[in-house]
Amino acid sequence: MTAAPQATPHCAVCGAPVASDAPRCPSCGLSRPAAQGGSVLGRHGLWTIGAVLLAVYVVVLLIVAAAK
């Protein structure tokens, strides 16, 4: 049995082929955190998402409070 050749990864934005160990897309420059060994939703990303959700919640509370 022969191993099937692995498909070349493609950029999520422009679709250009990207080397599996390249930190950025050579065509559009999109950063590829998974290629650098990091997670797309790493610790910094989760804090950012949490802060944005909290900010939206506070803004909605202020709008509702001002409407009463």
N, C-alpha and C positions, 0 to 999 in steps of 0.2 A: 504494500500500500504506500502510496506517496501522499505526503501532506499537501493539503490544498494551499495555494499561495494566499498570503494575507492581503486583504484589500488595502490600498493606500488610503489613509484618512483624508477627508476633504474639509475645507473651511466651512463653518456653519453660516457665514455671511455671504461670501462670494462663490463658494463651491470649488475653489482652486485646490488642486492636490497639495498636501502639506506633508513633509517628512514627519514620521511618528515622534521624533525627539525634538522637533523644532518648537521653540517657545512662542513664535509668532507666525502668522500667515505671511508668506513672502509677497502676496499680491495686495492684500488690503491692510495688513498689519494687526489683525485681531490677535489679542493675547490669548494663549492657550494654557490656562493654569493646570489642566490635567496633564499636559506634557511635561510640566516642571515638577510633577510629583505632588502638587497641591490639589485640594478639593475645590470644586466650583463654589460650593457653599461652605467655605472654611470658617474659622472662628470670626474673622473680620466681617465676612458676608452675613453671617447670622446676626451679629450685633447691628449691622446696618439695616437689615430687614426689620428687626425688632424696633429700632429707633423710628423708622418710617411709619410702621404700624401704630406706634404710640403717638406720634405726631398727628396722624390722621384721626385717631381716636379723640385726642384733645381738641382738635379743630372742630370736629363734629359736636362734641360736648359744648363747646363755646357757642356754636351756631344755635343749638337747641336751647341753651340757657338764654341767649339774647332774644330768641323768638317768643319766649314766655313773658 
